[in-house]
Amino acid sequence: QVQLVESGGGLVQAGGSLRLSCAASGRTFSNSPMGWFRQAPGKEREFVAACGWSSGSTYYADSVKGRFTISKDNAKNTVYLQMNSLKPEDTAVYYCAVSLDVGTIVRVSTGWDYWGQGTQVTVSA
């Protein structure tokens, strides 16, 4: 059974940094798109970043461009989200996701097949 487990969330001051990790088990995803979404209280789940199946292909929400970086370690079956220059509006539960479809529309949540349980990120002013 596929499982995705996020870690690395916590409390940080505005302007600080965190690195989130998502470890996958049950199968390997070296050739699968992987991504991150987030959800704040009272809001819909929001696309953050994704890695496509091809080398070097990355996608970011406008709100995080220049601040967040997504990367994959295929040997560890893990995807990361490096978050710099954090703002209070980045506060949310962050979820990782995997798609089995290389042609998925990465910016919509319905395009993904597996989801982690989420990790809380809180940014204080």
TIRO-2110 file (N, C-alpha, C; in Angstrom, 1 decimal):
// TIRO-2110
0.8, -1.2, 0.0, N, 1, A
0.0, 0.0, 0.0, CA, 1, A
0.9, 1.2, 0.0, C, 1, A
0.6, 2.2, -0.8, N, 2, A
1.3, 3.4, -0.9, CA, 2, A
1.1, 4.3, 0.3, C, 2, A
2.2, 4.8, 0.8, N, 3, A
2.1, 5.8, 1.9, CA, 3, A
3.0, 7.0, 1.7, C, 3, A
2.6, 8.2, 1.9, N, 4, A
3.4, 9.4, 1.9, CA, 4, A
3.4, 10.0, 3.2, C, 4, A
4.6, 10.3, 3.8, N, 5, A
4.7, 10.8, 5.1, CA, 5, A
5.5, 12.1, 5.1, C, 5, A
4.9, 13.2, 5.4, N, 6, A
5.5, 14.5, 5.5, CA, 6, A
6.2, 14.7, 6.8, C, 6, A
7.3, 15.5, 6.8, N, 7, A
7.9, 15.9, 8.0, CA, 7, A
8.6, 17.2, 7.8, C, 7, A
9.1, 17.9, 8.9, N, 8, A
9.8, 19.1, 8.8, CA, 8, A
9.0, 20.4, 9.1, C, 8, A
7.8, 20.3, 9.3, N, 9, A
7.0, 21.4, 9.6, CA, 9, A
7.3, 21.9, 11.1, C, 9, A
6.8, 23.1, 11.4, N, 10, A
7.0, 23.7, 12.7, CA, 10, A
6.7, 25.1, 12.7, C, 10, A
7.2, 25.8, 13.8, N, 11, A
7.0, 27.2, 14.0, CA, 11, A
8.2, 28.0, 13.6, C, 11, A
8.1, 29.0, 12.8, N, 12, A
9.2, 29.8, 12.4, CA, 12, A
8.8, 31.3, 12.3, C, 12, A
9.7, 32.2, 12.6, N, 13, A
9.4, 33.6, 12.4, CA, 13, A
9.4, 34.0, 11.0, C, 13, A
8.7, 35.1, 10.7, N, 14, A
8.7, 35.7, 9.4, CA, 14, A
10.1, 35.9, 8.9, C, 14, A
10.4, 35.6, 7.6, N, 15, A
11.7, 35.7, 7.1, CA, 15, A
12.6, 34.5, 7.3, C, 15, A
12.2, 33.5, 8.1, N, 16, A
12.9, 32.3, 8.3, CA, 16, A
12.7, 31.3, 7.2, C, 16, A
13.3, 30.1, 7.5, N, 17, A
13.3, 29.0, 6.5, CA, 17, A
12.9, 27.7, 7.2, C, 17, A
12.3, 26.8, 6.4, N, 18, A
12.0, 25.5, 6.7, CA, 18, A
12.2, 24.6, 5.5, C, 18, A
12.6, 23.3, 5.7, N, 19, A
12.6, 22.3, 4.7, CA, 19, A
11.7, 21.2, 5.0, C, 19, A
10.7, 21.0, 4.2, N, 20, A
9.8, 19.9, 4.3, CA, 20, A
10.2, 18.7, 3.5, C, 20, A
10.0, 17.5, 4.1, N, 21, A
10.3, 16.3, 3.4, CA, 21, A
9.1, 15.4, 3.3, C, 21, A
9.0, 14.6, 2.2, N, 22, A
7.9, 13.7, 2.0, CA, 22, A
8.5, 12.4, 1.5, C, 22, A
8.5, 11.4, 2.4, N, 23, A
9.0, 10.0, 2.1, CA, 23, A
7.9, 9.1, 1.6, C, 23, A
8.1, 8.5, 0.5, N, 24, A
7.1, 7.6, -0.1, CA, 24, A
7.5, 6.1, 0.2, C, 24, A
6.6, 5.3, 0.4, N, 25, A
6.8, 3.8, 0.6, CA, 25, A
5.7, 3.1, -0.2, C, 25, A
6.0, 1.8, -0.4, N, 26, A
5.0, 1.0, -1.1, CA, 26, A
5.4, 0.8, -2.6, C, 26, A
6.0, 1.8, -3.2, N, 27, A
6.4, 1.7, -4.5, CA, 27, A
7.4, 2.9, -4.8, C, 27, A
8.1, 2.8, -5.9, N, 28, A
9.0, 3.9, -6.2, CA, 28, A
8.3, 4.9, -7.2, C, 28, A
8.7, 6.1, -7.1, N, 29, A
8.1, 7.2, -7.9, CA, 29, A
9.1, 8.0, -8.7, C, 29, A
10.2, 7.4, -9.1, N, 30, A
11.3, 8.1, -9.7, CA, 30, A
10.8, 8.7, -11.1, C, 30, A
9.8, 8.2, -11.7, N, 31, A
9.4, 8.7, -13.0, CA, 31, A
8.0, 9.3, -12.9, C, 31, A
7.6, 9.6, -11.6, N, 32, A
6.2, 10.2, -11.4, CA, 32, A
6.3, 11.6, -11.0, C, 32, A
5.3, 12.4, -11.5, N, 33, A
5.2, 13.8, -10.9, CA, 33, A
5.0, 13.8, -9.4, C, 33, A
5.6, 14.7, -8.7, N, 34, A
5.4, 14.8, -7.3, CA, 34, A
5.2, 16.3, -7.0, C, 34, A
4.4, 16.6, -6.0, N, 35, A
4.1, 18.0, -5.7, CA, 35, A
3.7, 18.3, -4.3, C, 35, A
3.5, 19.5, -4.0, N, 36, A
3.1, 20.0, -2.7, CA, 36, A
1.9, 20.9, -2.8, C, 36, A
0.9, 20.7, -2.0, N, 37, A
-0.2, 21.6, -1.8, CA, 37, A
-0.3, 22.1, -0.4, C, 37, A
-1.1, 23.1, -0.1, N, 38, A
-1.3, 23.6, 1.3, CA, 38, A
-2.7, 24.0, 1.5, C, 38, A
-3.1, 24.0, 2.7, N, 39, A
-4.5, 24.3, 3.0, CA, 39, A
-4.5, 25.1, 4.4, C, 39, A
-5.0, 26.3, 4.3, N, 40, A
-5.1, 27.1, 5.5, CA, 40, A
-6.6, 27.0, 6.0, C, 40, A
-6.8, 27.3, 7.3, N, 41, A
-8.2, 27.2, 7.8, CA, 41, A
-9.2, 28.1, 7.0, C, 41, A
-10.3, 27.4, 6.6, N, 42, A
-11.3, 28.1, 5.9, CA, 42, A
-11.1, 28.3, 4.4, C, 42, A
-10.0, 27.8, 3.9, N, 43, A
-9.6, 27.9, 2.5, CA, 43, A
-9.5, 26.6, 1.8, C, 43, A
-9.6, 26.6, 0.5, N, 44, A
-9.5, 25.4, -0.3, CA, 44, A
-8.0, 25.0, -0.4, C, 44, A
-7.8, 23.8, -0.7, N, 45, A
-6.4, 23.3, -0.9, CA, 45, A
-5.8, 24.0, -2.1, C, 45, A
-4.6, 24.5, -1.9, N, 46, A
-3.9, 25.3, -2.9, CA, 46, A
-2.6, 24.7, -3.4, C, 46, A
-2.4, 24.8, -4.7, N, 47, A
-1.2, 24.3, -5.3, CA, 47, A
0.0, 25.2, -4.8, C, 47, A
1.1, 24.5, -4.6, N, 48, A
2.3, 25.2, -4.2, CA, 48, A
3.5, 25.0, -5.2, C, 48, A
3.8, 23.7, -5.4, N, 49, A
4.9, 23.4, -6.3, CA, 49, A
4.9, 22.0, -6.8, C, 49, A
5.5, 21.7, -7.9, N, 50, A
5.6, 20.3, -8.4, CA, 50, A
6.8, 20.1, -9.2, C, 50, A
7.2, 18.8, -9.2, N, 51, A
8.3, 18.4, -10.1, CA, 51, A
7.6, 17.5, -11.2, C, 51, A
7.9, 17.7, -12.4, N, 52, A
7.4, 16.9, -13.5, CA, 52, A
8.2, 15.6, -13.6, C, 52, A
7.8, 14.7, -14.5, N, 53, A
8.6, 13.5, -14.6, CA, 53, A
9.9, 13.6, -15.3, C, 53, A
10.0, 14.7, -16.1, N, 54, A
11.3, 14.9, -16.9, CA, 54, A
12.2, 15.7, -16.0, C, 54, A
13.5, 15.6, -16.3, N, 55, A
14.5, 16.2, -15.6, CA, 55, A
14.5, 17.8, -15.7, C, 55, A
14.5, 18.4, -14.6, N, 56, A
14.5, 19.9, -14.6, CA, 56, A
13.2, 20.6, -14.7, C, 56, A
12.1, 19.9, -14.8, N, 57, A
10.8, 20.5, -15.0, CA, 57, A
10.2, 20.7, -13.6, C, 57, A
10.0, 22.0, -13.3, N, 58, A
9.4, 22.4, -12.0, CA, 58, A
8.3, 23.4, -12.2, C, 58, A
7.4, 23.5, -11.3, N, 59, A
6.3, 24.4, -11.4, CA, 59, A
6.0, 25.0, -10.1, C, 59, A
5.6, 26.3, -10.0, N, 60, A
5.4, 27.0, -8.8, CA, 60, A
4.2, 27.9, -8.9, C, 60, A
3.5, 28.0, -7.8, N, 61, A
2.5, 29.0, -7.6, CA, 61, A
3.1, 30.4, -7.6, C, 61, A
2.5, 31.4, -8.2, N, 62, A
3.0, 32.7, -8.2, CA, 62, A
3.4, 33.2, -6.8, C, 62, A
2.6, 32.8, -5.8, N, 63, A
2.8, 33.3, -4.5, CA, 63, A
4.1, 32.9, -3.8, C, 63, A
4.7, 31.8, -4.4, N, 64, A
5.9, 31.3, -3.8, CA, 64, A
7.1, 31.3, -4.7, C, 64, A
7.0, 31.7, -5.9, N, 65, A
8.1, 31.8, -6.8, CA, 65, A
9.2, 32.7, -6.3, C, 65, A
10.4, 32.2, -6.4, N, 66, A
11.6, 32.9, -5.8, CA, 66, A
11.9, 32.7, -4.4, C, 66, A
10.9, 32.0, -3.7, N, 67, A
11.1, 31.8, -2.3, CA, 67, A
11.2, 30.3, -1.9, C, 67, A
10.4, 29.5, -2.7, N, 68, A
10.3, 28.0, -2.4, CA, 68, A
11.1, 27.3, -3.6, C, 68, A
11.6, 26.1, -3.2, N, 69, A
12.3, 25.3, -4.2, CA, 69, A
11.9, 23.8, -4.0, C, 69, A
11.4, 23.2, -5.0, N, 70, A
11.1, 21.7, -4.9, CA, 70, A
12.2, 20.9, -5.5, C, 70, A
12.4, 19.8, -4.9, N, 71, A
13.5, 18.9, -5.4, CA, 71, A
13.1, 17.4, -5.0, C, 71, A
13.7, 16.5, -5.7, N, 72, A
13.5, 15.1, -5.5, CA, 72, A
14.8, 14.3, -5.3, C, 72, A
14.8, 13.3, -4.5, N, 73, A
15.9, 12.4, -4.3, CA, 73, A
15.3, 11.0, -4.7, C, 73, A
15.6, 10.6, -5.9, N, 74, A
15.0, 9.3, -6.4, CA, 74, A
15.5, 8.1, -5.6, C, 74, A
16.8, 8.2, -5.2, N, 75, A
17.4, 7.1, -4.4, CA, 75, A
16.6, 6.9, -3.1, C, 75, A
16.2, 8.0, -2.5, N, 76, A
15.5, 7.9, -1.2, CA, 76, A
13.9, 7.9, -1.4, C, 76, A
13.5, 8.0, -2.6, N, 77, A
12.0, 8.1, -2.9, CA, 77, A
11.4, 9.2, -2.1, C, 77, A
12.0, 10.3, -2.1, N, 78, A
11.6, 11.5, -1.3, CA, 78, A
11.6, 12.7, -2.1, C, 78, A
10.6, 13.6, -1.8, N, 79, A
10.5, 14.9, -2.4, CA, 79, A
10.6, 15.9, -1.3, C, 79, A
11.2, 17.1, -1.6, N, 80, A
11.5, 18.1, -0.6, CA, 80, A
10.9, 19.4, -1.0, C, 80, A
10.6, 20.3, -0.1, N, 81, A
10.2, 21.6, -0.3, CA, 81, A
11.0, 22.6, 0.6, C, 81, A
12.0, 23.3, 0.0, N, 82, A
12.8, 24.3, 0.7, CA, 82, A
12.0, 25.6, 0.7, C, 82, A
11.7, 26.1, 1.9, N, 83, A
10.9, 27.3, 2.0, CA, 83, A
11.8, 28.4, 2.6, C, 83, A
12.0, 29.5, 1.9, N, 84, A
12.8, 30.6, 2.4, CA, 84, A
11.9, 31.8, 2.4, C, 84, A
12.4, 32.8, 3.2, N, 85, A
11.7, 34.1, 3.3, CA, 85, A
10.2, 33.9, 3.6, C, 85, A
10.0, 33.1, 4.6, N, 86, A
8.6, 32.7, 4.9, CA, 86, A
7.8, 33.9, 5.4, C, 86, A
6.5, 33.9, 5.1, N, 87, A
5.6, 35.0, 5.4, CA, 87, A
4.5, 34.4, 6.3, C, 87, A
3.8, 35.2, 7.1, N, 88, A
2.6, 34.7, 7.8, CA, 88, A
1.6, 34.1, 7.0, C, 88, A
1.4, 34.6, 5.8, N, 89, A
0.4, 34.0, 4.9, CA, 89, A
0.8, 32.6, 4.3, C, 89, A
2.0, 32.2, 4.6, N, 90, A
2.4, 30.8, 4.2, CA, 90, A
1.9, 29.8, 5.3, C, 90, A
1.3, 30.3, 6.4, N, 91, A
0.9, 29.4, 7.4, CA, 91, A
-0.3, 28.5, 6.9, C, 91, A
-0.1, 27.2, 7.0, N, 92, A
-1.0, 26.2, 6.5, CA, 92, A
-0.6, 24.8, 6.8, C, 92, A
-1.4, 23.8, 6.6, N, 93, A
-1.0, 22.4, 6.6, CA, 93, A
-0.5, 22.1, 5.2, C, 93, A
0.7, 21.6, 5.0, N, 94, A
1.3, 21.3, 3.8, CA, 94, A
1.2, 19.8, 3.5, C, 94, A
0.8, 19.5, 2.3, N, 95, A
0.6, 18.1, 1.9, CA, 95, A
1.4, 17.8, 0.7, C, 95, A
2.0, 16.6, 0.6, N, 96, A
2.7, 16.1, -0.6, CA, 96, A
1.8, 15.2, -1.3, C, 96, A
2.0, 15.1, -2.6, N, 97, A
1.2, 14.3, -3.5, CA, 97, A
2.0, 13.7, -4.6, C, 97, A
1.5, 12.6, -5.1, N, 98, A
2.1, 11.8, -6.3, CA, 98, A
1.0, 11.5, -7.3, C, 98, A
1.4, 11.7, -8.5, N, 99, A
0.5, 11.3, -9.6, CA, 99, A
1.1, 10.2, -10.4, C, 99, A
0.3, 9.2, -10.8, N, 100, A
0.7, 8.1, -11.7, CA, 100, A
0.6, 8.5, -13.2, C, 100, A
0.1, 9.6, -13.5, N, 101, A
-0.1, 10.1, -14.8, CA, 101, A
0.9, 11.2, -15.1, C, 101, A
1.8, 10.9, -16.1, N, 102, A
2.8, 11.9, -16.5, CA, 102, A
2.2, 13.1, -17.1, C, 102, A
0.9, 13.0, -17.6, N, 103, A
0.3, 14.2, -18.2, CA, 103, A
-0.7, 14.9, -17.3, C, 103, A
-0.6, 14.7, -16.0, N, 104, A
-1.5, 15.3, -15.1, CA, 104, A
-1.4, 16.8, -15.1, C, 104, A
-2.5, 17.5, -14.8, N, 105, A
-2.5, 19.0, -14.7, CA, 105, A
-2.1, 19.2, -13.2, C, 105, A
-0.8, 19.6, -13.0, N, 106, A
-0.3, 19.6, -11.7, CA, 106, A
-0.9, 20.7, -10.7, C, 106, A
-1.5, 21.7, -11.3, N, 107, A
-1.9, 22.8, -10.5, CA, 107, A
-3.3, 22.6, -9.9, C, 107, A
-4.0, 21.5, -10.2, N, 108, A
-5.3, 21.2, -9.6, CA, 108, A
-5.2, 19.9, -8.8, C, 108, A
-5.8, 19.9, -7.6, N, 109, A
-5.7, 18.8, -6.7, CA, 109, A
-6.3, 17.5, -7.3, C, 109, A
-7.3, 17.6, -8.1, N, 110, A
-7.9, 16.4, -8.7, CA, 110, A
-7.0, 15.6, -9.6, C, 110, A
-5.8, 16.2, -10.0, N, 111, A
-4.9, 15.6, -10.9, CA, 111, A
-3.9, 14.7, -10.2, C, 111, A
-4.1, 14.5, -8.9, N, 112, A
-3.1, 13.7, -8.1, CA, 112, A
-3.8, 12.4, -7.5, C, 112, A
-3.0, 11.4, -7.4, N, 113, A
-3.5, 10.1, -7.0, CA, 113, A
-3.3, 9.7, -5.5, C, 113, A
-2.2, 10.1, -4.9, N, 114, A
-1.9, 9.7, -3.6, CA, 114, A
-1.5, 11.0, -2.8, C, 114, A
-1.9, 11.0, -1.5, N, 115, A
-1.7, 12.2, -0.6, CA, 115, A
-1.1, 11.8, 0.7, C, 115, A
-0.3, 12.6, 1.3, N, 116, A
0.2, 12.4, 2.6, CA, 116, A
-0.8, 13.0, 3.6, C, 116, A
-0.5, 12.9, 4.9, N, 117, A
-1.4, 13.3, 6.0, CA, 117, A
-1.2, 14.8, 6.3, C, 117, A
-0.1, 15.4, 5.9, N, 118, A
0.1, 16.8, 6.1, CA, 118, A
1.0, 17.1, 7.2, C, 118, A
1.7, 18.2, 7.1, N, 119, A
2.5, 18.7, 8.2, CA, 119, A
2.3, 20.2, 8.4, C, 119, A
2.1, 20.7, 9.7, N, 120, A
1.7, 22.0, 10.0, CA, 120, A
3.0, 22.9, 9.9, C, 120, A
2.8, 24.1, 9.1, N, 121, A
3.8, 25.1, 9.1, CA, 121, A
3.1, 26.4, 9.6, C, 121, A
3.7, 27.0, 10.6, N, 122, A
3.2, 28.2, 11.2, CA, 122, A
4.3, 29.3, 11.2, C, 122, A
4.0, 30.4, 10.6, N, 123, A
4.9, 31.5, 10.5, CA, 123, A
4.4, 32.7, 11.3, C, 123, A
5.1, 33.1, 12.3, N, 124, A
4.7, 34.2, 13.1, CA, 124, A
5.2, 35.5, 12.6, C, 124, A
4.5, 36.6, 12.8, N, 125, A
4.9, 37.9, 12.3, CA, 125, A
6.1, 38.5, 13.0, C, 125, A
END
